[in-house]
Amino acid sequence: PFEGVAWTPRPPQGPPQGCFTCIAKPPALRQASPILSPSSAVYLMESKSCKGDSLRPAVPCKHSVEKKTMTNPTTVIEIYPDTTEVNDYYLWSIFNFVYLNFCCLGFIALAYSLKVRDKKLLNDLNGAVEDAKTARLFNITSSALATFCIILIFIFLRYPLTDY
């Protein structure tokens, strides 16, 4: 019944080219010319069961950058500030709190040491550095004053005031 009718040759069907976005949204159909002769209409004929590949132009993938990253995966390393370099003086604060707690300075140093640990977990590097300086200051003060008091006690035990 279809004598003289010729079907258009189709390109070989392979895996779809392009990224997922380009494959999911096929390009629009090509505009047909307004004047079609019967001989040119033969080339536009297709079967109803498959999509019109011959009517769609070959559109290059718009996502060539994404396509390159999909075919060539790269490793991304995120660099965060190194919070392990901030010293929290935690052990020194515990020692001052337990043994050399002069006027509660060891307790204050311990509180600031805990604040440094919390700020390191939150990646607040500037706040951690400031609190570490304060904890160090209280630790130095507590250690120096307590050591001075201990030395005075030993001096007065060795040389009581009654000898003067």
C-alpha positions in Angstrom: 0.0 0.0 0.0 3.0 2.4 0.5 4.5 2.1 -2.9 7.2 4.8 -3.6 7.3 5.9 0.1 10.7 6.2 1.6 11.5 6.4 5.3 14.1 8.7 6.6 17.3 7.0 7.7 17.8 7.3 11.4 21.1 7.7 13.2 22.3 4.7 15.1 20.6 4.5 18.5 23.2 4.6 21.2 23.2 5.8 24.8 21.9 9.4 25.1 24.7 12.0 25.0 24.8 14.9 27.4 24.1 15.4 31.0 20.9 14.3 32.8 19.4 17.8 32.5 19.8 17.8 28.7 18.5 14.2 28.4 15.5 14.8 30.7 14.3 17.8 28.6 14.5 16.9 24.9 14.9 19.9 22.6 11.8 21.3 20.9 10.8 20.1 17.5 12.3 21.8 14.5 9.9 24.2 12.7 8.7 22.6 9.5 8.9 24.7 6.4 5.6 26.3 5.5 5.6 24.9 1.9 5.9 21.2 1.9 6.0 19.3 -1.4 4.8 15.7 -1.3 8.3 14.5 -2.0 9.7 16.4 1.0 6.9 15.2 3.3 8.2 11.7 2.7 11.3 12.5 4.7 9.4 13.7 7.7 7.4 10.5 8.1 7.9 8.4 11.2 6.2 5.6 12.9 3.8 6.5 15.7 5.4 4.2 18.3 8.7 6.0 18.6 9.8 9.6 19.3 10.7 11.8 16.4 14.5 11.7 16.4 14.7 12.9 12.8 12.7 16.0 13.6 14.9 17.1 16.6 18.1 18.9 15.8 21.3 17.7 17.4 21.8 20.1 20.3 25.1 20.1 22.1 25.0 19.8 25.9 24.8 23.2 27.5 26.3 21.8 30.7 29.7 21.0 29.4 31.4 22.2 32.6 29.1 19.9 34.6 29.7 17.1 32.1 33.4 17.4 32.6 33.1 17.1 36.4 30.8 14.2 36.0 33.2 12.3 33.7 36.3 13.5 35.6 35.5 13.4 39.3 37.7 15.6 41.5 38.3 15.6 45.2 37.3 18.7 47.1 39.2 19.3 50.4 37.7 22.0 52.6 40.3 23.7 54.8 39.1 25.0 58.1 41.1 27.0 60.6 43.3 24.7 62.7 41.7 24.9 66.1 44.1 22.3 67.6 46.8 24.9 67.8 44.9 26.9 70.4 46.0 25.8 73.8 43.2 25.6 76.4 45.5 25.2 79.5 43.0 22.7 80.8 45.4 20.5 82.9 47.1 23.5 84.3 43.7 25.0 85.3 42.7 21.7 87.0 46.0 21.6 88.9 45.6 25.3 90.0 41.9 24.6 91.0 42.7 21.6 93.1 46.1 22.5 94.6 46.9 26.2 94.2 43.4 27.8 94.3 44.6 31.2 95.6 41.6 33.5 96.0 39.6 31.4 93.5 41.9 32.3 90.6 42.3 28.6 89.8 38.5 28.3 89.5 38.3 31.3 87.1 41.1 29.8 85.0 39.3 26.5 84.8 36.1 28.3 83.7 38.0 30.1 80.9 39.7 26.8 79.9 36.3 25.2 79.4 35.1 28.2 77.4 38.1 27.7 75.1 37.1 24.1 74.5 33.6 25.1 73.7 34.6 27.8 71.2 37.1 25.3 69.5 34.1 23.0 68.9 32.1 25.8 67.4 35.1 26.8 65.2 35.2 30.3 66.8 39.0 30.7 66.5 39.2 34.3 67.5 37.1 33.9 70.7 39.0 30.7 71.6 42.3 32.6 71.3 41.1 35.5 73.5 39.8 33.1 76.2 43.0 31.1 76.1 45.0 34.3 76.8 42.7 35.0 79.7 42.9 31.4 81.1 46.7 31.6 80.8 46.8 34.9 82.6 44.7 33.6 85.5 46.8 30.4 85.6 50.0 32.4 85.8 48.6 34.6 88.5 47.2 31.8 90.6 50.4 29.8 90.3 52.7 32.7 91.1 50.7 33.9 94.1 50.2 30.4 95.5 53.9 29.6 95.1 54.8 32.8 96.8 52.5 32.0 99.7 54.0 28.5 100.0 57.5 29.9 100.0 56.5 32.4 102.8 55.0 29.6 104.8 58.3 27.6 104.6 60.3 30.6 105.6 58.2 31.4 108.6 58.2 27.7 109.6 62.0 27.6 109.4 62.5 31.0 111.1 59.5 31.8 113.4 58.7 35.4 114.3 59.7 34.8 118.0 63.4 34.8 117.0 63.4 38.4 115.8 
